[in-house]
């Protein structure tokens, strides 16, 4: 039977007894969540973790649900709820605190609702419905960018520093103000900067930008990437973000020049890292935090020192409750003074005591006294933090210490439990149990809750301690083997998720030996919702690839990394993550070529060929596909089929039909030989489109009918959507607009289900076109306008040209030839840019008709002659 509540006299004692119930059950947070759901309760794992790691009373609902999930019957549950009510009447609820010396808000409970404006985040006070003068659009509403992390309600001992920060950032001063907040690790610089940012928010009505530069981590954030994120937050659509650093800097400074904005650049390592991010607008300001002095940075400086004894005691009071610290005031004071007033050190000591309410404070005081020699080194920054963290680390079992050591090797800001399972070669449930143990002593934190489960993270300083221990205590071959298993598990899960989607005409992943994989049951459960899983894991998986590529001289590690990079292509394409796709695959290709791995290089060339085709960079695409086919060892037959089909597609877009048909036919033969139905559908559709564009309507219909049958019989949803778009074009060419609209609607629906916004836009664009032709002008033009903005966001020039052409046709149908001429001219310019000959001629026809209806018959005749000459050009010729 679970532990009874007994006669707990304080909230801290109540939570400790509740924690004992969880320990007694032996269940992980995740299993408790599942058991609660089966019993009709809502008990998110993050809520349980938060409730059991603070000293304020959890809600009655959480208490009852947790005790029930742990095995308590109705009588035991009633006892716990009654004990909780009794304590609440005594006012024993106490705030919880974090390691920065800040008292924090309780985590949202099951009934709490996120802001409707920004799902998953609290609404910004005073901002509802206020877009400000420079808004950007989010979820259908206009909001001012406020990227600051949530503020925490109570600081300890920083009133003077906050007043000084206000004085130094006085906006009456000429020019943009820059404030550099410096201090040792663990002194609370981030919490201070965020607090000041929120307090100053009313002065900067155009918004606040924030970025953790991770300057002292393994992979500091680069200005190029940060500027891309900032520009998107400032309202620049993704497709319009400049592709080079200098242009991004210029656009960023231009946008800020007339705005009142605060920029918070957290955790900088060097001035170089932040120089391009500082605002130049006179009404802007920047707060920079760093462990380094950054002597070459201009602006004003505010060093943060350690807490006074009074403030340190206030922090300890907040964590343990005043009754407990008042019971032994000398030990409490000794702990604060021995920790040197460093907030993180005080927090570590307090966390140990909070997790063990039966310990007297004198026990930790004596332990700190034994570490006096190391704690004397507080003045040299990280040494102090290391000594404090080692107090907790040494109390861990050897297996849990090893878990922390291996976790410290992980890349990326957060991770899921399966990553630890791979590192240690243990089961997923054992990994979750170890993470629970590390959470209870605050060495691992609950990170963002993803759509597919809990994520975890390590504080930078905990990661540093773990890595030092790993390098000292774990042999290099053991560390390398763990990282190989991690890469193998990442590849296995990515392949499995991609196979479930079956969205790439490469076909399903081949059965290749993996260095490590999860049991089938666990793996299937993790990727049951493959798009949601990838959204949660994207940053982590990219970091795993980058980590493997860092040692380019180690061929085995590079091979694992390039294989994972290749597997990620499906998700990069579906989610339109074009920047990630190009950066990662270009880097992986260089590593593969460096190591002479021609097989991997061929696959990566094929992936980059697909990307450059989507981005309308057809000459580059041709080179990549040709290289994929020309490498000495060559790709396997499945990759040869898809690379050949991709090469054919580019030739078709360029109007080089003879080359396109030849390559499509080769791809069909290879696809049949390897059983790659996905590629067979893709290539068959390709020849059908050529038939359609050359007027062979019936031949095209047969191709599309065969493709639709194959894609539906094998569950190739992306192929089905593609075929439906092709059939829609055939019906459109025959004038059967109702049938065409039905095909386009089905295609858009399938693509949206797959999370593929770009291909959904392809169908939506042509749906708008045929609705106009049916007489539904308003709805048709609305869909076309929506498609135009989507294509511009993605930077897809061909799609933008197609939409402008359709809009020109819509304006002609509405009797507005002048507006039609403008749209047609824009479409012609874009199709000239990508050299799409067939569609260029079509747009020229529309432009000529617009001139004719506008009364300029001479221009109309001239343009019709150009259209005829364009059609008469031989394959491969340029106009």
C-alpha positions in Angstrom: 0.0 0.0 0.0 1.4 3.5 -0.8 2.8 5.7 1.9 0.1 7.6 3.9 0.3 11.4 4.3 0.7 11.1 8.1 0.8 14.4 10.0 2.9 16.5 7.6 3.2 20.0 9.2 4.6 21.9 6.3 4.1 22.0 2.5 7.8 20.8 2.2 7.1 17.7 4.4 3.9 17.0 2.4 5.7 17.1 -0.9 8.5 14.9 0.5 5.9 12.3 1.6 4.2 12.5 -1.8 7.6 12.0 -3.4 8.0 8.8 -1.3 4.7 7.5 -2.8 6.2 7.9 -6.2 9.4 6.2 -5.1 7.4 3.3 -3.5 5.6 2.8 -6.8 8.8 2.4 -8.8 7.0 3.9 -11.8 8.6 6.5 -14.2 6.9 9.9 -14.9 5.9 8.6 -18.3 4.2 5.4 -17.0 2.4 7.4 -14.3 1.0 9.7 -17.0 -0.2 6.6 -19.0 -1.8 4.9 -15.9 -3.5 8.1 -15.0 -5.0 8.5 -18.5 -6.4 5.0 -18.4 -8.1 5.9 -15.1 -9.7 9.0 -16.5 -7.2 11.5 -15.0 -5.0 14.0 -16.7 -1.5 13.9 -15.2 1.1 15.2 -17.6 4.6 14.0 -16.7 5.9 17.6 -16.6 3.3 18.4 -14.0 4.3 15.5 -11.7 8.0 16.4 -12.1 7.3 20.0 -11.2 5.1 19.1 -8.3 7.6 16.7 -6.7 10.5 19.1 -7.0 9.3 22.2 -5.2 8.1 23.0 -1.8 4.7 24.5 -2.5 1.5 22.4 -2.3 0.4 20.7 -5.6 -3.3 21.1 -6.5 -5.8 18.6 -5.1 -6.4 17.2 -8.6 -2.7 16.5 -9.0 -2.4 14.9 -5.5 -5.4 12.6 -6.1 -4.4 11.6 -9.6 -0.8 10.9 -8.6 -1.8 8.7 -5.6 -4.3 6.8 -7.7 -1.7 6.2 -10.5 0.7 4.9 -7.9 -1.8 2.3 -6.7 -3.7 4.0 -3.9 -7.3 3.0 -3.3 -10.2 5.4 -2.7 -9.5 5.5 1.1 -5.8 6.4 0.7 -6.6 9.0 -2.0 -9.2 10.6 0.4 -6.6 10.7 3.2 -4.1 12.6 0.9 -6.7 15.1 -0.3 -7.8 15.8 3.3 -4.2 16.3 4.4 -3.6 18.7 1.6 -6.7 20.7 2.4 -5.6 20.9 6.1 -2.2 22.3 5.1 -3.8 24.8 2.6 -5.9 26.2 5.4 -2.7 26.9 7.4 -1.2 28.8 4.4 1.8 26.5 4.0 2.1 26.8 0.3 5.6 28.2 -0.5 7.1 29.3 -3.8 9.6 27.1 -5.6 13.0 28.4 -6.7 15.4 27.8 -9.5 19.2 27.8 -9.6 19.6 31.4 -10.5 18.5 32.8 -7.2 15.0 33.4 -8.4 11.7 32.2 -7.0 9.7 30.7 -9.9 6.0 30.2 -10.8 4.4 26.8 -10.5 4.2 24.9 -13.8 0.8 25.0 -15.5 -1.5 22.3 -14.3 -3.8 20.1 -16.4 -6.5 22.6 -16.4 -4.4 25.6 -17.3 -4.9 27.0 -20.8 -2.2 28.5 -23.0 -2.6 31.8 -24.8 -4.8 31.6 -27.8 -2.4 34.0 -29.6 0.7 31.8 -29.1 -0.1 28.2 -28.2 2.1 26.9 -25.4 3.1 30.3 -24.1 1.5 32.7 -21.6 -0.2 35.8 -23.1 1.9 39.0 -22.8 0.3 41.4 -20.4 -1.0 44.5 -22.1 -0.4 43.2 -25.6 -3.8 41.6 -26.5 -4.9 42.9 -29.8 -2.1 45.5 -30.0 -0.1 44.9 -33.1 2.0 48.0 -32.8 3.4 49.9 -35.7 5.6 47.1 -37.1 3.6 43.8 -36.5 4.1 40.4 -37.9 1.4 37.8 -38.4 1.1 34.7 -36.2 -1.8 32.2 -36.3 -4.0 34.7 -38.1 -3.5 37.6 -35.7 -1.0 40.4 -35.6 1.4 40.5 -32.6 4.5 42.4 -31.7 7.6 40.2 -31.4 8.3 39.4 -27.8 10.9 36.7 -27.7 11.9 37.1 -24.1 11.7 33.9 -22.0 9.0 34.1 -19.3 9.8 36.5 -16.4 10.1 35.1 -12.9 8.2 36.8 -10.1 10.8 37.4 -7.4 14.5 38.2 -7.5 16.8 37.9 -4.5 19.1 40.7 -3.7 19.3 42.5 -7.1 17.3 45.7 -6.5 20.4 48.0 -6.7 21.6 46.3 -9.9 18.2 46.7 -11.5 18.2 50.4 -10.7 21.7 50.7 -12.1 20.6 48.9 -15.3 17.7 51.4 -15.8 20.1 54.3 -15.4 22.7 52.9 -17.8 20.0 52.1 -20.4 18.4 55.5 -20.1 16.8 56.1 -23.5 17.3 59.8 -23.3 21.0 59.2 -24.0 22.0 59.8 -27.7 22.4 56.7 -29.9 21.5 53.0 -29.1 22.4 52.0 -25.6 24.3 48.7 -25.0 24.6 47.2 -21.6 27.1 44.4 -20.9 26.2 42.2 -17.9 29.2 40.2 -16.7 29.9 37.8 -13.9 31.0 34.3 -13.1 29.0 31.2 -14.2 26.0 30.6 -12.0 25.7 34.2 -10.8 22.3 34.7 -12.5 23.1 36.8 -15.5 20.4 35.3 -17.7 17.7 35.7 -15.1 18.8 39.3 -14.5 18.8 40.2 -18.2 15.3 38.6 -18.7 13.9 40.5 -15.6 15.3 43.8 -16.8 14.0 43.1 -20.3 10.5 42.6 -19.0 10.6 45.7 -16.8 11.8 47.7 -19.8 9.3 46.3 -22.3 6.9 49.3 -22.0 9.8 51.5 -23.3 10.3 49.4 -26.3 6.8 49.1 -27.7 7.9 47.7 -31.1 9.1 44.5 -29.4 11.9 42.6 -27.8 14.2 40.0 -29.4 16.1 37.4 -27.4 18.6 34.7 -28.3 20.8 32.3 -26.2 24.1 32.5 -28.1 25.4 29.3 -26.3 28.8 31.0 -26.4 30.4 28.6 -24.0 28.7 25.5 -25.4 30.1 23.1 -28.0 28.3 24.8 -30.9 27.9 28.6 -30.4 25.1 30.1 -32.4 26.2 31.8 -35.6 25.1 35.4 -36.5 23.9 34.1 -39.9 21.4 31.8 -38.3 20.4 34.2 -35.6 19.8 37.0 -38.1 17.5 34.7 -40.1 15.4 34.0 -37.0 15.3 37.7 -36.0 14.3 38.8 -39.5 11.4 36.2 -39.6 10.3 37.5 -36.2 10.4 41.0 -37.6 7.9 40.0 -40.3 10.2 39.0 -43.2 8.8 35.9 -44.9 11.1 32.9 -45.1 11.6 33.1 -48.8 12.6 36.7 -48.6 15.3 36.3 -46.0 18.6 37.2 -47.8 20.9 34.2 -48.5 24.1 35.9 -47.5 25.3 37.3 -44.2 26.0 40.9 -45.4 22.5 41.3 -46.8 20.9 39.9 -43.7 22.9 42.4 -41.6 21.8 45.3 -43.8 18.1 44.3 -43.8 18.2 43.8 -40.0 19.7 47.2 -39.3 17.3 48.8 -41.8 14.3 47.3 -40.1 15.5 48.4 -36.6 16.5 51.9 -37.7 13.1 53.4 -37.0 11.8 51.1 -34.3 11.9 51.0 -30.5 13.2 47.6 -29.8 15.2 45.8 -27.1 17.7 43.1 -28.1 18.8 40.7 -25.4 21.9 38.7 -26.5 22.5 36.1 -23.8 25.6 34.0 -23.1 28.1 35.6 -25.5 31.6 34.3 -25.7 33.2 36.9 -27.9 32.5 40.3 -29.4 32.7 38.8 -32.9 29.7 36.7 -32.0 27.5 39.7 -31.3 28.9 42.5 -33.4 26.5 41.9 -36.3 23.5 41.6 -33.9 23.8 44.9 -32.1 21.1 47.5 -33.2 22.1 50.8 -34.8 18.8 52.5 -34.4 18.8 55.4 -32.0 15.7 54.3 -30.2 16.9 50.7 -29.7 18.9 49.2 -26.9 20.8 45.9 -26.3 21.5 43.8 -23.2 24.5 41.4 -23.6 25.4 38.8 -21.0 28.8 37.0 -20.8 31.0 35.2 -18.5 33.9 37.0 -20.2 34.8 40.6 -19.9 34.6 41.3 -23.6 37.0 44.2 -23.2 36.7 45.3 -26.9 32.9 45.7 -26.7 31.7 49.3 -26.5 28.8 50.4 -24.3 28.2 50.4 -20.6 29.0 47.6 -18.1 27.3 46.1 -15.1 29.1 43.4 -13.2 27.0 41.0 -11.2 28.6 39.9 -7.9 27.6 37.1 -5.5 24.7 37.5 -3.2 25.0 39.0 0.2 24.5 36.7 3.2 21.0 38.2 3.7 20.0 37.6 0.1 21.5 34.0 0.2 19.5 33.2 3.3 16.4 34.5 1.6 17.0 32.1 -1.3 17.5 29.2 1.1 14.3 30.3 3.0 12.4 30.2 -0.3 13.5 26.7 -1.1 13.1 25.1 2.3 10.5 27.2 4.2 11.3 29.6 7.0 10.4 27.1 9.7 13.2 24.7 8.7 15.9 27.3 8.3 14.8 29.1 11.5 15.2 25.8 13.4 19.0 25.9 12.7 19.9 29.5 11.7 23.7 29.0 12.3 23.8 26.0 9.9 21.8 28.0 7.3 24.2 31.0 7.6 27.2 28.7 7.4 25.9 27.1 4.2 25.4 30.5 2.5 28.7 31.8 3.6 30.6 28.7 2.7 29.1 28.7 -0.7 30.4 32.2 -1.1 27.0 33.6 -1.9 27.1 32.1 -5.5 23.4 31.6 -6.3 24.0 28.2 -8.1 26.0 26.9 -5.2 23.4 27.9 -2.6 20.7 26.4 -4.8 22.6 23.0 -5.1 22.9 22.8 -1.3 19.2 23.8 -0.9 18.1 21.3 -3.5 19.8 18.4 -1.7 18.0 19.5 1.5 14.7 20.0 -0.2 14.9 16.5 -1.6 15.7 15.0 1.9 13.4 16.7 4.4 14.6 14.4 7.1 18.2 15.7 6.9 19.3 18.4 9.4 20.9 21.5 7.8 24.0 20.7 9.8 24.6 17.6 7.7 25.1 19.7 4.5 27.0 22.3 6.4 29.5 19.7 7.5 29.7 18.4 3.9 30.5 21.8 2.7 33.1 22.3 5.3 34.9 19.2 4.0 35.1 20.9 0.6 36.5 24.1 2.0 39.7 23.9 -0.1 37.7 23.8 -3.3 35.1 26.3 -2.2 37.9 28.8 -1.5 38.4 28.8 -5.3 35.0 30.6 -5.8 36.8 33.7 -6.9 38.0 32.0 -10.1 34.5 31.4 -11.6 33.7 27.9 -12.8 35.8 26.3 -10.1 33.2 27.3 -7.5 30.4 25.9 -9.5 32.2 22.6 -10.1 32.9 22.2 -6.4 29.2 22.8 -5.6 27.9 20.4 -8.3 30.3 17.7 -7.2 28.5 17.6 -3.8 25.4 16.3 -5.6 27.3 14.2 -8.1 29.2 12.3 -5.4 26.0 11.2 -3.8 24.8 9.4 -7.0 25.1 5.6 -7.5 27.9 4.7 -9.9 25.4 3.8 -12.7 23.7 7.2 -12.4 27.1 9.0 -12.5 27.8 7.1 -15.7 24.5 8.3 -17.1 25.4 11.9 -16.4 28.8 11.4 -17.9 27.4 10.1 -21.1 24.6 12.6 -21.3 27.2 15.3 -21.2 28.4 14.1 -24.6 25.0 14.7 -26.2 24.8 17.6 -28.7 21.9 20.0 -28.9 20.0 21.9 -26.2 17.6 19.1 -25.2 17.0 15.4 -25.7 14.5 12.6 -25.3 15.0 9.5 -23.1 15.8 7.2 -26.1 19.1 9.1 -26.5 20.3 8.0 -23.1 19.1 4.4 -23.8 21.4 4.4 -26.9 24.3 5.9 -25.1 24.3 3.3 -22.3 22.9 0.4 -24.3 19.9 0.0 -21.9 16.2 -0.2 -22.3 14.0 2.8 -22.7 12.3 2.3 -19.3 15.7 2.0 -17.6 16.8 5.2 -19.2 13.6 7.0 -18.0 14.2 5.8 -14.5 17.8 7.1 -14.5 16.5 10.5 -15.8 14.0 10.5 -13.0 16.8 10.0 -10.5 18.8 12.9 -12.0 15.8 15.2 -12.0 15.3 14.6 -8.3 18.7 16.0 -7.5 18.3 18.8 -10.1 21.2 17.6 -12.3 18.7 17.1 -15.2 15.9 19.5 -15.9 12.5 18.9 -17.6 12.8 20.6 -20.9 10.1 21.6 -23.4 7.3 19.1 -23.6 7.1 18.0 -27.2 4.1 16.5 -29.1 5.6 13.1 -28.6 6.7 13.2 -25.0 9.0 14.7 -22.4 12.3 16.3 -23.3 15.2 16.8 -21.0 18.1 19.2 -20.8 21.3 19.7 -18.9 22.4 23.1 -17.5 25.6 24.2 -19.2 27.5 23.9 -15.9 26.2 20.4 -15.2 27.2 19.4 -18.8 30.7 20.8 -18.1 31.0 18.7 -14.9 29.7 15.6 -16.6 32.1 16.0 -19.6 35.1 16.4 -17.4 34.2 13.3 -15.5 33.6 11.4 -18.7 36.9 12.3 -20.1 38.6 11.3 -16.8 36.7 8.1 -16.0 35.2 6.7 -19.3 37.7 5.2 -21.7 37.7 6.9 -25.2 36.5 3.7 -27.0 33.5 3.4 -24.6 32.6 7.0 -25.3 33.0 6.5 -29.1 30.8 3.3 -28.9 28.1 5.2 -27.1 28.0 8.0 -29.8 28.0 5.4 -32.5 24.9 3.8 -30.9 23.3 7.2 -30.7 23.9 7.8 -34.4 22.5 4.3 -35.2 19.4 4.8 -33.1 18.9 8.2 -34.7 19.2 6.7 -38.2 16.9 3.8 -37.3 14.1 6.1 -35.9 14.4 8.5 -38.8 14.2 5.7 -41.4 11.3 4.2 -39.6 9.4 7.5 -39.5 10.2 8.2 -43.1 9.0 4.7 -44.1 5.6 5.3 -42.3 5.2 8.5 -44.3 6.4 7.0 -47.6 6.7 10.5 -49.0 9.9 10.4 -51.1 10.1 8.8 -54.5 13.4 7.3 -53.4 11.2 4.6 -51.8 11.4 3.0 -48.4 14.7 2.7 -46.7 16.7 -0.4 -47.5 17.3 -2.9 -44.7 20.9 -1.9 -43.7 22.7 -3.0 -40.5 22.5 -0.4 -37.7 25.0 0.1 -35.0 22.1 0.1 -32.5 18.3 0.2 -32.5 15.5 0.4 -30.0 13.2 -2.7 -29.6 10.5 -2.6 -32.2 7.7 -1.8 -29.7 9.5 1.2 -28.3 10.5 2.5 -31.7 7.0 2.1 -33.2 5.5 4.0 -30.2 8.0 6.9 -30.5 7.4 7.5 -34.2 3.7 6.7 -34.4 3.1 10.3 -35.4 6.2 10.7 -37.6 5.8 14.4 -38.5 5.3 15.4 -34.9 8.2 13.2 -33.8 10.5 14.9 -36.3 9.3 18.4 -35.2 10.3 17.5 -31.7 13.7 15.9 -32.7 14.8 18.1 -35.7 17.3 20.2 -33.8 18.7 17.2 -31.9 19.1 15.1 -35.1 20.8 17.9 -36.9 23.2 18.3 -34.0 23.9 14.5 -34.0 24.9 14.8 -37.7 27.1 17.9 -37.0 28.7 16.1 -34.1 29.6 13.1 -36.2 31.0 15.4 -39.0 33.1 17.3 -36.6 35.7 14.5 -36.7 35.9 14.3 -40.5 39.1 12.3 -40.3 37.2 9.4 -38.6 35.7 7.7 -41.6 33.4 5.4 -39.6 31.8 8.3 -37.6 31.5 10.3 -40.8 29.7 7.5 -42.6 27.1 7.2 -39.7 26.6 11.0 -39.8 26.2 11.2 -43.6 23.7 8.2 -43.5 21.6 10.1 -41.0 21.8 13.3 -43.0 20.5 11.4 -46.0 17.7 9.9 -44.0 16.6 13.3 -42.9 15.8 14.5 -46.4 12.2 13.4 -46.4 11.4 15.6 -43.4 13.4 18.5 -44.6 11.3 18.4 -47.8 8.0 18.0 -46.1 8.6 20.7 -43.6 10.3 23.1 -46.1 13.4 23.3 -43.9 15.5 24.4 -46.9 18.2 26.2 -44.9 18.8 23.2 -42.7 18.7 20.9 -45.7 21.3 22.8 -47.7 23.7 23.5 -44.9 23.7 19.9 -43.5 23.9 18.0 -46.8 26.6 20.3 -48.2 28.7 19.7 -45.2 28.0 16.0 -45.2 28.9 15.8 -48.9 32.3 17.5 -48.3 33.0 15.0 -45.5 32.1 12.0 -47.7 34.3 13.2 -50.5 37.1 13.8 -48.1 36.9 10.2 -46.9 36.5 8.8 -50.4 33.0 7.5 -49.5 31.6 7.7 -53.1 28.5 5.8 -52.2 27.4 8.3 -49.5 28.5 11.2 -51.8 26.3 9.9 -54.6 23.3 9.8 -52.2 24.0 13.3 -51.0 24.3 14.6 -54.5 20.9 13.2 -55.2 19.4 14.9 -52.1 21.0 18.2 -53.1 19.7 17.8 -56.6 16.1 17.6 -55.2 16.7 20.7 -53.1 18.1 22.8 -55.9 15.2 21.7 -58.1 12.7 22.9 -55.5 14.6 26.2 -55.2 14.5 26.6 -59.0 18.3 26.4 -59.3 18.2 24.1 -62.3 21.8 24.2 -63.5 23.0 23.2 -60.0 20.4 20.5 -59.9 21.6 19.0 -63.2 25.2 18.9 -61.8 24.1 17.2 -58.6 22.1 14.5 -60.3 24.8 13.9 -62.9 27.4 13.6 -60.2 25.2 11.1 -58.4 25.3 9.0 -61.5 28.9 9.5 -62.4 30.7 8.7 -59.2 33.0 5.8 -59.7 31.4 3.3 -57.3 27.9 4.8 -58.1 24.9 4.6 -55.9 22.9 1.4 -55.3 20.2 0.7 -58.0 17.4 2.3 -55.9 19.4 5.6 -55.7 20.3 5.3 -59.3 16.6 5.1 -60.2 15.7 8.2 -58.1 18.7 10.2 -59.3 17.8 9.4 -62.9 14.2 10.4 -62.3 15.3 13.6 -60.7 17.5 14.4 -63.6 14.7 13.8 -66.0 12.4 16.1 -64.1 14.8 19.0 -64.4 15.2 18.4 -68.1 11.4 18.5 -68.4 11.2 21.8 -66.5 13.7 23.3 -69.0 11.7 22.1 -71.9 14.3 19.5 -72.9 11.8 16.8 -73.6 13.9 14.3 -75.5 16.4 14.1 -72.7 13.7 14.0 -70.1 11.8 11.1 -71.7 15.1 9.1 -72.1 15.9 9.5 -68.4 12.4 8.9 -67.2 12.3 5.6 -69.2 15.6 4.6 -67.7 14.2 5.4 -64.2 11.1 3.3 -64.9 13.3 0.3 -65.9 15.5 0.6 -62.7 12.4 1.1 -60.5 10.8 -2.1 -61.8 14.0 -4.0 -61.4 14.4 -2.9 -57.7 10.7 -2.9 -56.9 10.7 0.8 -56.1 7.0 1.6 -56.7 7.4 5.2 -55.5 10.0 6.0 -58.2 8.0 4.2 -60.8 5.0 6.4 -60.0 7.1 9.5 -60.1 8.7 8.7 -63.4 5.4 7.5 -65.0 3.8 10.8 -64.0 6.8 12.7 -65.5 6.3 11.2 -68.9 2.6 11.8 -68.6 3.2 15.5 -68.0 5.4 15.7 -71.1 2.6 14.1 -73.1 0.1 16.6 -71.6 2.4 19.6 -72.4 2.8 18.4 -76.0 -0.9 17.9 -76.5 -1.1 14.1 -76.2 -4.1 14.2 -73.8 -5.1 10.5 -74.1 -1.6 9.2 -73.6 -1.2 11.4 -70.6 -4.5 10.1 -69.1 -3.3 6.5 -69.4 0.0 7.3 -67.6 -1.8 9.1 -64.8 -4.4 6.4 -64.4 -1.6 3.8 -64.0 0.2 6.0 -61.5 -2.9 6.5 -59.4 -3.6 2.8 -59.3 -0.1 2.1 -58.2 0.2 4.8 -55.6 -3.1 3.9 -54.0 -2.4 0.1 -53.9 0.9 0.7 -52.1 -0.1 3.6 -49.8 2.3 6.0 -51.5 0.4 9.1 -50.4 2.8 11.7 -51.8 2.6 9.9 -55.2 -1.2 9.9 -55.0 -1.2 13.6 -54.4 1.2 14.2 -57.3 -0.9 12.1 -59.6 -4.1 13.8 -58.6 -2.5 17.2 -59.5 -1.5 15.8 -62.9 -5.0 14.5 -63.5 -6.4 17.8 -62.5 -4.2 19.5 -65.1 -5.5 17.0 -67.7 -9.1 17.8 -66.8 -8.3 21.5 -66.9 -6.8 21.1 -70.4 -10.0 19.4 -71.5 -12.2 22.1 -70.0 -13.7 19.8 -67.4 -13.2 22.3 -64.6 -15.4 20.6 -62.1 -13.4 17.3 -62.3 -10.2 19.3 -62.2 -11.3 21.1 -59.0 -12.1 17.8 -57.3 -8.6 16.4 -58.2 -6.9 19.5 -56.8 -8.9 19.4 -53.6 -8.0 15.8 -53.0 -4.3 16.5 -53.7 -4.2 19.5 -51.3 -5.9 17.5 -48.6 -3.3 14.6 -48.8 -0.4 17.0 -48.8 -1.8 18.9 -45.8 -2.2 15.6 -43.9 1.5 14.9 -44.6 2.5 18.3 -43.4 3.8 19.3 -46.8 2.7 22.9 -47.2 4.7 23.5 -50.4 3.0 20.7 -52.4 -0.3 21.6 -50.9 0.2 25.0 -52.3 0.8 23.5 -55.8 -2.7 22.0 -55.6 -4.3 25.1 -54.1 -2.9 27.4 -56.8 -4.4 25.4 -59.6 -7.7 24.9 -57.6 -7.9 28.7 -57.5 -7.4 28.8 -61.3 -10.1 26.3 -62.2 -12.6 27.9 -59.7 -12.1 31.2 -61.6 -12.7 29.4 -64.9 -15.9 27.9 -63.3 -17.1 31.4 -62.5 -16.3 31.4 -58.8 -14.1 34.4 -59.1 -14.0 35.6 -55.5 -13.0 32.2 -54.0 -10.6 31.5 -56.9 -8.8 34.8 -56.5 -8.6 34.3 -52.7 -6.9 31.0 -53.1 -4.5 32.4 -55.7 -3.6 35.3 -53.5 -3.0 32.8 -50.6 -0.8 30.7 -52.9 1.2 33.7 -54.0 2.2 34.6 -50.5 3.0 31.0 -49.7 5.3 30.6 -52.7 7.0 33.9 -51.8 7.5 32.6 -48.2 9.1 29.4 -49.5 11.1 31.3 -52.1 9.7 29.1 -54.9 10.0 31.1 -58.1 8.3 28.6 -60.4 5.2 28.4 -58.2 5.2 32.2 -57.9 5.2 32.5 -61.7 2.4 29.9 -62.0 0.3 31.9 -59.6 0.9 35.2 -61.3 -0.1 33.6 -64.6 -3.3 32.3 -63.1 -4.1 35.7 -61.5 -3.5 37.3 -64.9 -6.1 34.8 -66.4 -8.5 35.6 -63.6 -8.2 39.4 -64.3 -8.9 38.8 -67.9 -12.0 36.8 -67.0 -13.1 39.7 -64.8 -12.6 42.2 -67.7 -9.6 43.9 -66.2 -6.9 43.8 -69.0 -4.6 46.3 -67.4 -4.3 44.4 -64.2 -4.0 41.2 -66.2 -1.1 42.7 -68.2 0.8 43.5 -65.0 0.4 40.0 -63.6 1.3 38.4 -66.9 4.4 40.5 -67.3 5.6 39.5 -63.8 5.0 35.8 -64.6 6.9 36.1 -67.9 9.9 37.7 -66.1 10.0 34.9 -63.6 9.7 32.1 -66.2 12.5 33.8 -68.1 14.5 33.7 -64.9 14.1 29.9 -64.4 14.2 29.3 -68.2 10.9 27.2 -68.2 10.2 27.4 -72.0 6.8 25.8 -72.2 5.2 27.9 -69.5 7.0 31.0 -70.7 5.2 30.6 -74.0 1.9 30.1 -72.3 2.4 33.2 -70.2 3.3 35.2 -73.3 0.0 34.1 -74.9 -1.8 35.5 -71.9 0.2 38.7 -72.0 -0.6 39.2 -75.7 -4.3 38.8 -75.0 -4.1 41.3 -72.2 -2.5 43.8 -74.6 -5.1 43.1 -77.2 -8.0 43.7 -74.8 -6.3 46.8 -73.6 -6.3 48.1 -77.2 -2.6 47.7 -78.0 -2.9 45.3 -81.0 0.7 46.0 -82.1 2.2 44.8 -78.8 -0.2 41.9 -78.8 1.0 40.7 -82.3 4.7 41.2 -81.3 4.3 39.1 -78.2 2.4 36.3 -80.0 5.2 36.0 -82.4 7.6 35.7 -79.5 5.5 32.9 -78.0 5.4 31.0 -81.3 9.2 31.4 -81.6 9.7 30.1 -78.1 7.6 27.0 -78.8 9.6 26.4 -82.0 13.0 26.4 -80.3 14.6 22.9 -80.3 15.1 21.0 -77.1 17.6 22.6 -74.8 17.8 25.9 -76.6 17.4 29.2 -74.8 15.3 32.0 -76.1 
